[in-house]
């Protein structure tokens, strides 16, 4: 097996881990948080798992950037099929609700025809514009690509994160965010997706340099990152500032 295929296999494993993290996020938001007290051992464990898993959606986009940045070819049928799958699932939910004894109406079927799934819609949008993003990543010199990535990271990650934190205390910061008027919307915007795609593309283009990084340092950064996210989540829950709602306090 070549080194390149080994790296691809590792990233495929990362995709599996990201899938598990998404399940964890849905488990937490689907009721787990509301069933525990924050100052209990279970509450702390849930928030640690939340801190580990919270990056999963953006991680999927980064992985897409890693693979899609290597080619300019796109299949127009792919976004169509993704949207079709969402519609099918929506309609199956409507039918399933009917067989469980719930009500059903024409309006329910019409609503099911609308692919109201933010990830699929944004991913399809990114998929369509990605060949043009690839042009930027591949044609710019290495120092310019890195410079652009740092600038995008500051504008679309650092500043919005700080703004979101401060908006909990200073409402007059409404409109200060560099992403939307009302803050970063938890990072689930096409702006954030493009940022993660660019980072994934840079990793693909300069993977030899990047994979030479000291793994111990990377692991320490990961631990620090999870710790900060966990502590921030606990703080937001205590202050009821919107990180996650429904957590019970003793």
Secondary structure, 3 states (H helix, E strand, C coil): CCHHHHHHHHHHHHHHHHHHHHHHHHHHHHHHHHHCECCCHHHHHHHHHHHHHCCHHHHHHHHHHHHHCCCCCCCHHHHHHHHHHHHHHHHHHHHHHHHCCCCCCHHHHHHHCCCCCHHHHHHHHHHHHHHHHHHHHHHCCHHHHHHHHHHHHHHHHHHHHHHHHHHCCCHHHCCCCCCCCCCCHHHCCHHHHHHHHHHHHHHHHCHHHHCCCCHHHHHHHHHHHHHHHHHHHHHHHHHCCCCCCCCECC
